[in-house]
Amino acid sequence: MTEPTHTPAQDLHTELTAERDHLAASRAALHAMRMRAEQMYAAGHTVAGDPFAAEMLGIALARRVAELADSQTTPLFFGRLDLDGATVADDTGAEHGEVVRGRFYVGRRHVSDDAGEPMVLDWRAPLSRTFYRASASARLGVTTRRRFGFNDGRLTSFEDERLSLGQELGSASRLLTEEIERPRVGPMRDIVATIQPEQDELVRAPLEVSICVQGAPGTGKTAVGLHRAAFLLYLHRERLRRSGVLIVGPNSAFLGYIAAVLPALGELEVAQSTIDEVIARGPARGADGATSQVIKHDARMAEVLRRALWAKVTRPEGPIQVSDGSYRWRVDAGVLARIVDDVRREGLPYALGRDRVRARVVALLQLQAESRAGESPTEAWQRRMGRSKPVAEFLDGCWPAATPERLLWELLSDARRLAAAAGGLLTDAEQAALVWAKPARTPRSARWSAADMVLLDELAGLIERPASLGHVILDEAQDLSPMQCRAIARRTPHGSVTVLGDLAQGTSPWAAADWADTMAHLGKPDAGIVPLTTGFRVPHVVVELANRLLPFLGVNVPGGVSLRHDGELTITAVDDLTTAVVAEVRRAGQQPGSIGVIAPDALAAGLRDALTAAGETPGVEVGGPLAVVPATVAKGLEYDHVVVVEPAVIVGAEERGLHRLYVVLTRAVSRLSILHTEPLPVALTV
Ligand SMILES: Nc1ncnc2c1ncn2[C@@H]1O[C@H](COP(=O)(O)OP(=O)(O)OP(=O)(O)O)[C@@H](O)[C@H]1O
């Protein structure tokens, strides 16, 4: 492998001018595409056949116009490929033999000229794959890969790797380094220009494939998940628009931080929620004790609920007799029992089963009516029979209608009912912890807790099957409980999942210790587990400090390595925390970038007030210049300068406090200052 040769200044100038010309021409072409789309939008109603078609066409064209919006500050392309024979892969990654030569620009979206010739290739197009994957040893038909540097939308530099001459920069790329080390002010940005080969492999994995990524802090898991969503939507737009793509993140601060990435990539329709929002059936107004909460999230509850629901189905005791004008039809108890048994064996969701039993009974009544009258009864007749009192009473007796709320209310209000469902599964003490001390009088008046929502969702899934989503991306998935995983599994029986997380960052009481368990609860036990170890956020010195905690975290994960060798770490024992935090924030403010003061939850509000009183202005939004962040919401976030306050209190505040500290220490992009009055946690000092 050789170092890239340098281009003489004069040639450099000529080349830069040519590249800027191509950029200007591409912008003009994009503008023309948008004009054409706007004209079509304006004329849409005249070509559509009917009002519905006109509306659909209008929506599609408006979307197209929005997708073609140009932003002067976002570079239209960031790379160039010179090809002497690249083999294009199809959607699945399989090569289909078309050999391509010539020059191609790679950017955020496809731009073509009037004749339809590509001026910029979408980064997700099959040919663009070579931009991310080619290396000197496997150059995939690439002779030269060029990366462009931009400043405020203006093309200012480029960097070549002549792969055909064995030149390759890898992580020594100046443009990659600049991108990684740039100050993090504002919301999270996309990484399309610098996706690394190991990340690209995950981003472009086929839609059918579920994957689980175990990655150390800052290895780009969130970035990979977001780019994977954009990639899948590009390849399977119509299918996924119908079925939906969902991103699940740990909290609303995190979702706010990542919210701008997909729109910047032209993807405006991906739902982004917390797991609680996904399963909410109304506001959670109740609270759980620590013990009952953990039991409710335990996978055994699924079986308790299943038993409780299906215990409602009983064998019919007598026959049905239905009057129909001057006739009277009859179905014997034995026949009814067989129907109930058969339908149970079919394994349908409860409500569908009930409908099917009703339909079978009506079919038997219909047979009798047909043999008597010689003609088929109408649908109205069938509905009348299905709703007739004897049929309704039979159904209410042996397959009663059920709602999640009523069932759970019955279980949590009544120790005997719970015991009947939980016998052999939950201990007596566990059952006692679940039953309400003061039962709600009706299901409607129950004050459901967040953990109850998980149980209600499980019941709802037993009663009626939810629609299947096309793809779900689960970020910080190590914190999902078995029951929460099941909630996602129910929503993806025909879809796939991308699971992103770090076992070392598990802070929930049910945090995963082994990805195989999580994937089994998600219904994808065969998914591969892929490690990511190269860190793009946390500087080397800080990674080293955080890695000291790993042996104490009880998980088996590969340690991270940092691409960043800059960075600064200070640990200071202070007398007065508030004074020290204010002084540290002032010192940090002398450098560009965002500042995050991460404090024990109990201290956060006081520090925010103290900073405000001192004339600093901590904001609440993530991505602002200064934020005071309670330790429990810092997950997934990052700041150029992180001030960690009182690590020992963070550790002592919760059961998995050491894991929390690991999360908190790994939020820093450039500088980490630790301020403490209490002795540091032992794990940090060994
Ligand atoms: N290939 C890349 N090029 C440039 N920046 C990158 C790349 N990959 C990741 N980054 C940046 O590194 C930072 C960390 O990425 P990200 O938040 O996705 O990591 P993570 O693995 O989800 O971290 P954590 O587990 O700590 O939440 C982000 O600022 C992201 O933009």
The ligand as a Tripos MOL2 file, in Angstrom:
@<TRIPOS>MOLECULE
LIG
   31    33     1     0     0
SMALL
NO_CHARGES

@<TRIPOS>ATOM
      1 N1        -18.5310    6.5200    9.8010 N.pl3     1 LIG1
      2 C1        -18.6450    7.6180   10.5370 C.ar      1 LIG1
      3 N2        -18.1910    8.7950   10.0880 N.ar      1 LIG1
      4 C2        -18.2890    9.9200   10.8270 C.ar      1 LIG1
      5 N3        -18.8610    9.9700   12.0290 N.ar      1 LIG1
      6 C3        -19.3310    8.8230   12.5200 C.ar      1 LIG1
      7 C4        -19.2570    7.5940   11.8200 C.ar      1 LIG1
      8 N4        -19.8440    6.6340   12.5730 N.ar      1 LIG1
      9 C5        -20.2590    7.2350   13.6850 C.ar      1 LIG1
     10 N5        -19.9570    8.5510   13.6610 N.ar      1 LIG1
     11 C6        -20.2610    9.5480   14.6850 C.3       1 LIG1
     12 O1        -19.8610    9.0490   15.9350 O.3       1 LIG1
     13 C7        -20.7700    9.4630   16.9370 C.3       1 LIG1
     14 C8        -21.2830    8.2560   17.6650 C.3       1 LIG1
     15 O2        -22.1790    7.5680   16.8270 O.3       1 LIG1
     16 P1        -23.4860    6.9020   17.4010 P.3       1 LIG1
     17 O3        -24.1910    7.8230   18.3330 O.co2     1 LIG1
     18 O4        -24.2390    6.3450   16.2570 O.co2     1 LIG1
     19 O5        -22.8220    5.7260   18.2600 O.3       1 LIG1
     20 P2        -23.5120    4.6370   19.1800 P.3       1 LIG1
     21 O6        -22.7690    3.3760   18.9100 O.co2     1 LIG1
     22 O7        -24.9720    4.6240   18.9730 O.co2     1 LIG1
     23 O8        -23.1360    5.1790   20.6060 O.3       1 LIG1
     24 P3        -23.7570    4.8950   22.0560 P.3       1 LIG1
     25 O9        -23.7780    3.4120   22.2840 O.co2     1 LIG1
     26 O10       -22.8100    5.5570   22.9690 O.co2     1 LIG1
     27 O11       -25.0990    5.5130   22.0760 O.co2     1 LIG1
     28 C9        -21.8610   10.2570   16.2340 C.3       1 LIG1
     29 O12       -21.5630   11.6150   16.3200 O.3       1 LIG1
     30 C10       -21.7520    9.7920   14.8180 C.3       1 LIG1
     31 O13       -22.2040   10.7690   13.9050 O.3       1 LIG1
@<TRIPOS>BOND
     1     1     2 1
     2     2     3 ar
     3     2     7 ar
     4     3     4 ar
     5     4     5 ar
     6     5     6 ar
     7     6     7 ar
     8     6    10 ar
     9     7     8 ar
    10     8     9 ar
    11     9    10 ar
    12    10    11 1
    13    11    12 1
    14    11    30 1
    15    12    13 1
    16    13    14 1
    17    13    28 1
    18    14    15 1
    19    15    16 1
    20    16    17 2
    21    16    18 1
    22    16    19 1
    23    19    20 1
    24    20    21 2
    25    20    22 1
    26    20    23 1
    27    23    24 1
    28    24    25 2
    29    24    26 1
    30    24    27 1
    31    28    29 1
    32    28    30 1
    33    30    31 1
@<TRIPOS>SUBSTRUCTURE
     1 LIG1         1 GROUP 0 **** ****
